Amino acid sequence: MAIDERSSSGVRQDAHRVTPSEPPTQRQPGSQPSSRPASTGRLKALDGLRGVAALVVVLHHTMLVTGTFPASMPTDFAGGSLEWWLSFSPLKVLTAGWESVMVFFVLSGLVVSLPVLKNKGFDWVAYYPRRVVRLLVPVMGSVLVAALWVMAIPQVSKQASGTWLSSSSTPNFSWEYIVKGMDLFGGDGQINNPVWSLRWELLFSLLLPLFVIGATVIRKWWLAGLAGCVFLTWLGLHSQADSLTYLPVFFIGAMIAVGIDDVRRFTDRVNRLALRNLIWLGFLLAGSMLLVVSWFTGPLPKDLTEITTILRALTPLAAGMLVVGCLGWPALGALLSMRPFQFVGKISFSLYLTHVPVIIFSHYLFGGYPLIYGQLFGIAVSLMVAVAFWWVFERHSHGWSKRAGVWASERFRSILA
């Protein structure tokens, strides 16, 4: 199943400001730095992780325009080719598009749940319109921008039917595609297929109370909760039930939010050990390999495909490991807090929403040249378009969503008065 599969949907949410429940303590001379994030800052490491995941998704789609790069498993490839190494070896982490969306979902489950848990007076009346506006405004903007790219150049694929490029191209554009692209629940992401993930983002946001309550109830049995999420994900993949495939991923993020203080205590204990850096490195390498281990089964016989499904069901667990590792390892947190990572993290939602139409446009624009020209051009322009989109749409959506929440809350109170 490819990241942009039509049957499925946002990915990334902006990091909320998070205030730890415990006040910061003064370090003693010689003590190890705490893994606890600053009380007044954003979880910068997670912003950096989000930026890295967005770049992986861009590279994933950039490779898919070749027509031979595998979008799903299993696929027969001659061993030793570049595509083989980028698909069936640990290098898959560089092009793990669908898996990176799972990281986005865990991040959303975490950062959307935290304000509810840390604020006893959380305003649910304000939350719903604020959240809906925050998601729908960028989606509608991205569909309009996508329509411009689609109309800019004829999209008639010369590749065989069934390739990602052939399926994602729109040779006969009409205005109805814009309407369907903005319909997250029953629409069609033909002109901008990354919006498939936003329908799950929106559904999770609407069901947030159930996720928070459920994660709180099973806090003491978190291992059973993780096992349940893996099982439900496997059940969804096996039966092609998308709700079972994707909603448990958000629940893992909600579980991390509910147990955030336990996570901090665990990471603090690790960071007091002499081998802390080696431990964290091993933890994150294990999470990274678990994220893509299902791809290593690609060359197996087709009668063993259930092994692939079982390993693929471990992807949400791996995504949770990466999130915890970024929260806990100070050295990695410092790296992801550097300006380049923070910059990409800042525009990552815009990048995710706008890059596919740009990549497809670039391929057709350089149709008579070596493929690499269109790929490099597409990546560069995608970054520039993401910056412009953030400035025009996403930046304003923050303010509009807040005003919508305030209006709804005040309106509700006036009705009750």
C-alpha positions as CSV (number, residue, x, y, z in Angstrom):
1,M,0.0,0.0,0.0
2,A,1.5,3.3,-1.1
3,I,1.5,6.4,1.1
4,D,-0.9,8.1,-1.3
5,E,-3.3,5.2,-1.6
6,R,-6.7,6.6,-2.6
7,S,-8.6,4.5,0.0
8,S,-7.0,6.1,2.8
9,S,-5.2,10.3,5.2
10,G,-2.3,14.6,7.6
11,V,-0.5,14.2,8.7
12,R,1.5,16.4,10.6
13,Q,0.1,18.8,13.2
14,D,1.9,21.8,14.5
15,A,3.6,21.2,17.9
16,H,1.6,22.6,20.7
17,R,3.3,24.4,23.5
18,V,3.7,21.9,26.3
19,T,4.2,22.8,30.0
20,P,5.6,19.9,32.0
21,S,3.6,19.1,35.2
22,E,6.8,19.2,37.2
23,P,8.7,22.4,37.7
24,P,12.2,22.5,36.4
25,T,14.8,21.7,39.0
26,Q,18.2,23.3,39.3
27,R,21.1,21.1,38.2
28,Q,23.7,20.0,40.7
29,P,27.4,20.3,39.7
30,G,28.4,17.2,37.8
31,S,24.9,16.0,37.2
32,Q,23.8,14.8,33.8
33,P,21.5,17.0,31.7
34,S,17.8,16.2,32.0
35,S,15.9,14.8,29.1
36,R,12.9,16.9,30.2
37,P,12.0,19.7,27.7
38,A,12.1,23.3,28.8
39,S,9.0,24.4,30.5
40,T,8.4,27.4,28.4
41,G,9.5,26.1,25.0
42,R,8.1,23.9,22.3
43,L,9.1,20.3,22.0
44,K,11.7,21.3,19.5
45,A,13.1,17.8,19.0
46,L,9.7,16.7,17.8
47,D,9.5,19.7,15.4
48,G,12.8,18.5,14.0
49,L,11.6,14.9,13.7
50,R,8.5,16.1,11.9
51,G,10.7,18.0,9.4
52,V,12.9,14.9,8.8
53,A,9.8,12.8,8.2
54,A,8.4,15.3,5.7
55,L,11.6,15.2,3.7
56,V,11.5,11.4,3.6
57,V,8.0,11.6,2.2
58,V,9.2,14.1,-0.5
59,L,12.0,11.7,-1.4
60,H,9.6,8.8,-1.5
61,H,7.4,10.5,-4.1
62,T,10.4,11.7,-6.0
63,M,11.6,8.2,-6.5
64,L,8.1,6.9,-7.4
65,V,8.1,9.0,-10.6
66,T,10.6,6.6,-12.1
67,G,7.8,4.1,-12.7
68,T,9.9,1.2,-11.4
69,F,10.4,2.2,-7.8
70,P,8.2,-0.1,-5.6
71,A,5.3,1.5,-3.9
72,S,4.3,-1.6,-2.0
73,M,5.5,-5.1,-1.2
74,P,6.5,-7.7,-2.4
75,T,8.2,-6.7,-5.6
76,D,10.8,-8.6,-7.6
77,F,14.0,-6.7,-8.1
78,A,17.5,-7.6,-9.3
79,G,19.7,-7.5,-6.3
80,G,22.3,-4.8,-6.2
81,S,20.4,-2.1,-8.1
82,L,19.9,1.3,-6.5
83,E,16.2,0.7,-6.3
84,W,16.8,-2.6,-4.5
85,W,19.1,-1.0,-1.9
86,L,16.6,1.8,-1.3
87,S,13.7,-0.7,-0.9
88,F,14.9,-3.9,0.6
89,S,17.8,-2.8,2.8
90,P,18.2,-0.5,5.9
91,L,18.5,2.4,3.4
92,K,14.7,2.1,3.1
93,V,14.5,4.6,6.0
94,L,15.4,7.3,3.4
95,T,12.3,6.7,1.3
96,A,9.9,5.2,3.9
97,G,7.0,7.4,2.9
98,W,4.0,5.5,4.4
99,E,6.0,4.8,7.5
100,S,6.8,8.5,7.9
101,V,3.1,9.2,7.9
102,M,2.8,6.8,10.8
103,V,5.3,8.9,12.7
104,F,3.2,12.0,11.9
105,F,0.1,10.2,13.3
106,V,1.9,9.3,16.6
107,L,3.1,12.9,16.9
108,S,-0.4,14.2,16.4
109,G,-1.8,11.8,19.0
110,L,0.8,13.1,21.4
111,V,0.7,16.9,20.8
112,V,-3.1,17.1,20.4
113,S,-3.7,15.1,23.6
114,L,-1.3,16.9,25.8
115,P,-3.2,20.2,26.2
116,V,-6.3,18.3,27.3
117,L,-4.3,16.4,29.9
118,K,-2.4,19.4,31.3
119,N,-5.3,21.8,31.4
120,K,-8.1,20.9,33.8
121,G,-10.3,23.7,32.4
122,F,-9.8,22.7,28.8
123,D,-12.4,24.4,26.6
124,W,-13.9,21.7,24.4
125,V,-16.4,24.2,22.9
126,A,-13.5,26.2,21.5
127,Y,-11.4,23.1,20.6
128,Y,-13.7,21.7,17.9
129,P,-14.1,24.8,15.6
130,R,-10.4,25.7,16.3
131,R,-9.2,22.3,15.2
132,V,-11.5,22.0,12.2
133,V,-10.4,25.4,10.9
134,R,-6.8,24.6,11.6
135,L,-7.0,21.5,9.4
136,L,-9.4,22.5,6.7
137,V,-8.0,25.9,5.7
138,P,-4.6,24.4,4.7
139,V,-6.3,21.5,2.9
140,M,-8.5,23.7,0.9
141,G,-5.6,26.0,0.0
142,S,-3.4,23.0,-1.0
143,V,-6.2,21.7,-3.3
144,L,-6.4,25.1,-5.0
145,V,-2.7,25.3,-5.5
146,A,-2.6,21.7,-6.8
147,A,-5.2,22.6,-9.4
148,L,-2.9,25.4,-10.7
149,W,0.0,22.9,-11.1
150,V,-2.3,20.4,-12.8
151,M,-3.6,23.0,-15.3
152,A,-0.1,24.3,-16.0
153,I,1.1,21.5,-18.2
154,P,-0.6,18.5,-19.9
155,Q,-0.3,15.4,-17.7
156,V,-0.3,12.4,-20.1
157,S,1.8,9.7,-18.7
158,K,3.9,7.5,-21.0
159,Q,4.3,4.9,-18.3
160,A,2.3,1.8,-18.1
161,S,-1.1,1.9,-16.4
162,G,-0.8,1.2,-12.7
163,T,2.4,3.0,-11.9
164,W,2.2,5.7,-9.3
165,L,2.8,8.5,-11.9
166,S,0.1,7.2,-14.2
167,S,-2.4,6.9,-11.3
168,S,-1.5,10.3,-9.9
169,S,-1.6,12.2,-13.2
170,T,-4.7,14.1,-14.2
171,P,-4.9,14.3,-18.0
172,N,-8.6,15.4,-18.1
173,F,-8.8,18.0,-15.4
174,S,-12.2,19.5,-14.4
175,W,-13.3,21.8,-11.6
176,E,-15.1,18.9,-9.9
177,Y,-11.7,17.6,-8.8
178,I,-11.3,20.6,-6.6
179,V,-14.6,20.0,-4.9
180,K,-13.7,16.3,-4.4
181,G,-10.2,17.2,-3.1
182,M,-11.7,19.4,-0.4
183,D,-14.1,16.6,0.8
184,L,-12.0,14.8,3.4
185,F,-14.6,12.1,4.2
186,G,-16.0,11.1,0.8
187,G,-13.9,12.9,-1.7
188,D,-11.1,12.0,-4.1
189,G,-7.5,13.2,-3.7
190,Q,-6.7,12.7,-7.4
191,I,-5.1,16.2,-7.9
192,N,-3.4,16.2,-4.5
193,N,-3.2,12.7,-3.1
194,P,-1.5,13.5,0.3
195,V,-4.8,14.7,1.6
196,W,-5.7,11.0,2.1
197,S,-4.1,11.2,5.5
198,L,-6.0,14.3,6.6
199,R,-9.3,12.4,6.8
200,W,-7.8,10.3,9.5
201,E,-6.3,13.4,11.2
202,L,-9.7,15.0,11.2
203,L,-11.5,11.9,12.5
204,F,-9.0,11.5,15.3
205,S,-9.5,15.1,16.2
206,L,-13.3,14.7,16.4
207,L,-12.9,11.5,18.5
208,L,-10.2,13.0,20.8
209,P,-12.1,12.6,24.1
210,L,-12.4,8.9,23.5
211,F,-8.7,8.6,22.8
212,V,-7.7,10.5,25.9
213,I,-10.1,8.6,28.1
214,G,-9.0,5.3,26.7
215,A,-5.3,6.1,27.1
216,T,-5.9,7.3,30.7
217,V,-7.9,4.1,31.6
218,I,-5.1,1.7,30.5
219,R,-2.2,3.8,31.7
220,K,-1.1,1.2,34.2
221,W,-1.4,-1.5,31.5
222,W,0.5,0.4,28.8
223,L,2.2,-2.7,27.5
224,A,-1.1,-4.4,26.9
225,G,-2.2,-1.1,25.2
226,L,0.7,-1.2,22.8
227,A,0.1,-4.9,22.1
228,G,-3.6,-4.1,21.4
229,C,-2.6,-1.3,19.0
230,V,-0.3,-3.6,17.1
231,F,-2.9,-6.3,16.9
232,L,-5.6,-3.9,15.6
233,T,-3.1,-2.5,13.1
234,W,-2.4,-6.0,11.9
235,L,-6.1,-6.8,11.7
236,G,-6.7,-3.6,9.7
237,L,-3.9,-4.4,7.3
238,H,-4.9,-8.0,6.9
239,S,-8.6,-7.2,6.3
240,Q,-8.0,-3.9,4.5
241,A,-10.0,-2.0,7.1
242,D,-8.4,1.4,7.1
243,S,-9.9,2.6,10.4
244,L,-8.2,-0.3,12.2
245,T,-5.0,0.4,10.4
246,Y,-4.7,4.1,11.2
247,L,-6.6,5.0,14.3
248,P,-4.5,2.8,16.7
249,V,-1.5,4.8,15.6
250,F,-2.9,8.0,17.0
251,F,-3.8,6.1,20.2
252,I,-0.1,5.3,20.7
253,G,0.6,9.0,20.7
254,A,-2.2,9.6,23.2
255,M,-0.7,6.9,25.4
256,I,2.7,8.7,25.3
257,A,0.9,11.9,26.3
258,V,-0.9,10.3,29.2
259,G,2.3,8.7,30.4
260,I,4.6,11.7,29.6
261,D,5.8,12.0,33.2
262,D,6.6,8.3,33.3
263,V,8.5,8.7,30.0
264,R,10.5,11.6,31.4
265,R,11.4,9.6,34.5
266,F,12.5,6.7,32.3
267,T,14.6,9.0,30.1
268,D,16.1,10.7,33.1
269,R,17.3,7.3,34.5
270,V,18.8,6.4,31.2
271,N,20.6,9.7,30.9
272,R,22.3,9.2,34.3
273,L,24.0,6.1,32.9
274,A,27.6,6.3,31.6
275,L,26.6,4.5,28.4
276,R,23.5,6.7,27.8
277,N,24.6,7.8,24.3
278,L,25.2,4.2,23.2
279,I,21.9,3.1,24.7
280,W,19.9,5.8,22.9
281,L,21.7,5.1,19.7
282,G,20.8,1.5,19.9
283,F,17.2,2.3,20.8
284,L,16.8,4.6,17.9
285,L,18.5,2.3,15.4
286,A,16.2,-0.5,16.6
287,G,13.2,1.8,16.1
288,S,14.3,2.8,12.7
289,M,14.9,-0.8,11.5
290,L,11.6,-1.9,13.0
291,L,9.9,0.9,11.1
292,V,11.0,-0.6,7.7
293,V,11.7,-4.2,8.6
294,S,8.6,-5.3,6.6
295,W,10.4,-4.2,3.4
296,F,13.2,-6.7,4.0
297,T,10.7,-9.4,3.2
298,G,10.1,-8.1,-0.3
299,P,12.2,-10.8,-2.0
300,L,10.4,-13.6,-0.1
301,P,8.1,-16.0,-2.0
302,K,4.5,-14.7,-2.4
303,D,3.1,-17.4,-0.1
304,L,4.9,-15.8,2.8
305,T,3.3,-12.4,2.4
306,E,1.6,-12.7,5.8
307,I,5.0,-12.3,7.4
308,T,5.2,-8.9,5.7
309,T,1.8,-7.9,7.1
310,I,2.8,-9.0,10.6
311,L,6.0,-7.0,10.5
312,R,4.2,-4.0,8.9
313,A,1.8,-4.0,11.9
314,L,4.8,-3.1,14.1
315,T,5.3,0.2,12.3
316,P,3.2,2.2,14.8
317,L,5.3,0.8,17.7
318,A,8.5,1.8,15.8
319,A,7.1,5.3,15.3
320,G,6.4,5.5,19.0
321,M,10.0,4.4,19.8
322,L,11.4,7.2,17.5
323,V,9.2,9.8,19.3
324,V,10.3,8.7,22.7
325,G,14.0,8.6,21.6
326,C,13.8,12.2,20.3
327,L,12.2,13.3,23.6
328,G,14.8,11.4,25.7
329,W,18.2,11.7,24.1
330,P,19.6,15.2,24.8
331,A,22.3,14.9,22.0
332,L,19.7,14.1,19.4
333,G,17.4,16.8,20.8
334,A,20.1,19.4,20.4
335,L,20.7,18.2,16.8
336,L,17.1,18.4,15.9
337,S,16.8,21.8,17.5
338,M,19.3,23.3,15.1
339,R,18.0,25.9,12.7
340,P,17.9,23.7,9.5
341,F,15.8,21.0,11.2
342,Q,13.6,23.6,12.9
343,F,13.0,25.4,9.6
344,V,11.9,22.3,7.8
345,G,9.8,21.3,10.8
346,K,8.1,24.7,10.7
347,I,7.1,24.3,7.0
348,S,6.6,20.5,7.2
349,F,2.8,20.5,7.1
350,S,2.9,22.9,4.1
351,L,5.6,20.8,2.4
352,Y,3.6,17.6,2.9
353,L,0.4,19.1,1.5
354,T,1.9,20.8,-1.6
355,H,4.9,18.7,-2.8
356,V,3.2,16.0,-4.9
357,P,1.6,18.3,-7.6
358,V,5.0,20.1,-7.9
359,I,6.9,16.8,-8.3
360,I,4.5,15.6,-11.0
361,F,4.6,19.0,-12.8
362,S,8.4,18.9,-12.7
363,H,8.5,15.4,-14.3
364,Y,6.4,16.5,-17.2
365,L,8.2,19.9,-17.6
366,F,11.6,18.0,-18.0
367,G,10.0,15.2,-20.0
368,G,12.7,15.3,-22.8
369,Y,15.6,15.4,-20.4
370,P,17.2,12.8,-18.0
371,L,14.9,11.9,-15.2
372,I,17.2,13.4,-12.5
373,Y,16.7,16.9,-13.8
374,G,13.0,16.8,-13.1
375,Q,13.5,15.1,-9.7
376,L,16.0,17.7,-8.4
377,F,14.0,20.6,-9.8
378,G,10.9,19.2,-8.1
379,I,12.5,18.9,-4.7
380,A,13.9,22.5,-4.9
381,V,10.6,24.0,-6.0
382,S,8.7,21.9,-3.5
383,L,10.6,23.6,-0.7
384,M,10.1,27.1,-2.1
385,V,6.4,26.4,-2.6
386,A,6.1,25.1,0.9
387,V,7.6,28.4,2.3
388,A,5.2,30.5,0.2
389,F,2.2,28.2,1.2
390,W,3.1,28.5,4.9
391,W,3.2,32.3,4.6
392,V,-0.1,32.6,2.7
393,F,-2.2,29.9,4.1
394,E,-0.8,28.0,7.1
395,R,0.4,31.0,9.0
396,H,-3.0,32.7,8.8
397,S,-4.9,29.5,9.6
398,H,-3.4,29.7,13.1
399,G,-5.0,33.0,13.8
400,W,-8.3,32.1,12.1
401,S,-8.6,28.9,14.1
402,K,-8.0,30.7,17.4
403,R,-10.6,33.4,16.5
404,A,-13.1,30.6,15.6
405,G,-12.5,28.9,18.9
406,V,-12.9,32.2,20.9
407,W,-16.1,33.0,19.0
408,A,-17.6,29.6,19.6
409,S,-16.7,29.6,23.3
410,E,-18.1,33.1,23.9
411,R,-21.2,32.3,21.9
412,F,-21.8,29.2,23.9
413,R,-21.4,31.0,27.2
414,S,-23.9,33.7,26.1
415,I,-26.5,31.1,25.3
416,L,-26.1,29.5,28.7
417,A,-26.2,32.9,30.5
